[in-house]
Amino acid sequence: MKVRVLLSVWLYTILAVICEVYAAESISSVVTAASVVIIFALSQAAAVVLFYMDLREEPGSLILMVIIPIMFLAGLLISVVASLG
Amino acid sequence: MGATAWLRRWVTTTNHKDIGLLYLFTALYFGMAGGALSLLIRVQLSVPNNNFLSAIYYDQAVTMHGLIMIFWFLSPLAVGFFNYLVPLQIGAKDLAFPRLNALSYWFFLSGGILAIASFFVPGGSAASGWTTYQPLSSPAFQPGPGPTLAYVGLLLLAVSVTLGSVNIITSILWMRAKGMGLTKLPMFTWFALFTTGAMLYAFPTLIAAFALNASDRIIGTSFFSSPAVLSIPGIDPSILWDDLFWFFGHPEVYIVLLPAFGVIADIIPSFTGRPLAGRNWILISTALVVLPLSFGVWMHHMFLTGIPVTLQDSFDISTEAISIPFGIIIIAFVLSLVRGRIQFKTPFLFVLGAVVLFIIGGLMGVFLSSPVLDRVFNGSYFVVSHFHYVMVGATIFGLFAAIYYWLPRMTGRMYNETLGRVHFLISFVGFNVLYAPMMLLSDMPRRIFTYPNTGDLGIVNEIATIGAFVFVLAQTLLAYNVVHTWFRGTPSGPNPWGSKDLEWTSDAEARTPAVSGEIAPRGGWIGQLSAATPSGGAGVVPVSAEGHAGHASIRPFALGVGVTLFFLGVPFYPSMGGIGTMVIGALVVFYTMISWARDDLRERFSVPDEGEERFPFAGLPKVKLGMWVFLSSEVILFGTLIAAYLYLREAVVGWPLASSIHNIPLGTANTIILLSSGFTMAMAVYSIKKGDQKALLLWLAATFVLGSVFMGIKLSEWSDLTSAGFSITSANPLYQLVASAYYFLVGLHGAHVTAGLIVMVYLMKKTLSGTYTKDSHGAIENFALYWAFVDIVWCFIFPLFYLL
């Protein structure tokens, strides 16, 4: 992998942090702000997984192994919050 | 062998067979303890208005019976077989990480000792049922260090299971001998993979839940039941506990059950002379339906908690749906018997018993999936009967079949067949006399220490108690048969059942005089491999002589001792005795970790990489695969804690704004520092891939500095926050809850960062000695994965706690 790719990922993650802070402070709707912030957080995580952890170069079976717990977790998150009624 | 040598051998062993035997015998010991508790329970319930046990002792007996049987008997018994058999069945010399395997065992034993020791500690043992519902398991209802000790023992057990799962999964995926493709794996190994896969994703939730509970009990945080949290309007943390516990708890049912299914699938062909019917259907049903759905049915345990009706409906459907793949599996088992030349030997009888008991228990479960019927049956002895038929009947009978079936493989000797059949007959009768009457007790509440003399309650309970004694006492026949076989059994020959599986042909280690010479290598392979290669195993690499020389280490045991001492002290914190014990434990752990690292630096312990069939992970190094498997469990751990945080946050009206608590610019700067350390770590990997050792050292040092600065800022932030009154003892109850969530999650992340910093010192030392080269730098890559994961977790913690 080229250095400039790693550098770009680093710059993106930092830029995303700044965008998150800006969104949280400037968007008055809590739901919209939360959505924007979470999207940035997910994109940061994806960038780190794909480029720092090199998942994009790993076999598909490993990608599946990473996706499975995330799916379970999504189910847990949704159901836990939904159980509030 | 002298006593000292004998002791040294067992304490330092990392051999998978030894560890397997340790698991098996320890699990049987815990099974006896749990069985003894069950007799106490049944004596108490044998007649109405009995006072043999007081209410609190009854509650403790019920709770510890459940915990011991599920966590220290049923699952570990299966794990013992996994340890012993999986490497043999896949043609490996050992599991992927032998020392980690030994460590898992010592943690399992330590957890069990702590849990049982809790009976003798002030406050007594845990008494809130194996589900440890909140607020029953809170200090308000169960004060004293005793219950805490039981819970931290369980926490240690959960850590052990997670480590063990990583090991077995990696072994099956990576350590297979040439020719042992996934399609040729023995069924028992397939089910070991399914079971450990479920463990990997289920147990981190248990760790998260019990860590929060322990934090409440020891440090005084306010997650579940402190007066402060209960005074906040709109919050019901007991529902949160139910969510977390049952997200683990329902998959746990399958974790306990699936190994028995693997045993059944392996044993049936040996005693019918026919291959297993519908092998692929069984595998597909389990992998694609049972396992995913096992994580999607847990709320049927919560139908009466007031969860929304739409949720009840969806979990009703998913619960009923999960019975379909089990129907397919059972039909496949039954079809396998058709036109077979059945030999009614003891293992087969137990298999038959397991299938019959599972069908009975499974049918009862279908009733419980309905929210309407659940209102009638919930909390009654009908439920007790149901889950004992499934979890105990099917599982225990399946695992007893495994004991008889593989005893000749372990000892080279044959058990007493007549005694085995008598054991089966009495066990089967005793079990049904114990649990069938409970089907009639749908109006008798469980977990109550006595009952009035009304209706048929007395006579039905009396019959159940007689069944309990028959069933428990029948197990002395098993104990006698095993011991007699071990020392005086007649030679069994190398493959007494004519099995087609690999474990019967691989060479036997001359482990005990009983084994020596009894089972010899026969060369080549049979069974599924020879079926694929009729010429006699061409293309298959046979397992050579056991390569366990120099394969011993005292470190796992020492680490187990240190951790036991540490956890023993935890419930007594902040007393001097508690702190002293924790400090001694921590010192032992620290010293052992240093020694462990030194062993590696001096290459005192090495396990050769092996295994040539690695599909579908062919290009991946072993440790890297293990790291990914481990990190996938960490995803669940942190995700569960974040889910708990979101639940609390959503439940509370008026949650304070982050900006009113935290210094946002400082938090942002610190986030940038940590993310930068992710970049420097990636550059470290990049450098060594180019073969630049000097650059590697520089980038590692940069990562270390950035990580240290991150932690330094974090500590100063904590100091400022506590000075400003933001602590778990804040005057405002809401702030107690907010502070609890913040300090716990950020603290756990900080602990991960700190552990990473310690490992980094080790990596830098190895870099200085020139260990890592362009072609050999696996440790750097693996650590980079861990460090990147720590970054990712912060990517979510920062916005959740500092921005929203």
Interface residues (C-beta under 8 A of the other chain):
Chain A: M1 V3 L6 L7 V9 W10 T13 I14 V17 I18 E20 V21 A24 E25 V30 A33 A34 V37 I38 F40 A41 Q44 A45 V48 V49 F51 Y52 M53 E58 P59 G60 S61 L62 M65 V66 I68 P69 I70 F72 L73 G75 L76 L77 S79 V80 V81 A82 S83 L84 G85
Chain B: Y201 T205 I239 L240 D243 L244 F247 F295 G296 M299 M302 T305 G306 I307 P308 L311 P616 F617 A618 G619 L620 L625 W628 V629 S632 S633 V635 I636 G639 T640 I642 A643 A644 L646 Y647 E650 A651 A658 S659 I664 T668 T671 I672 L675 S676 G678 F679 M681 A682 M683 Y686 A784 L785 A788 F789 D791 I792 C795 F796 F798 P799 L803 L804
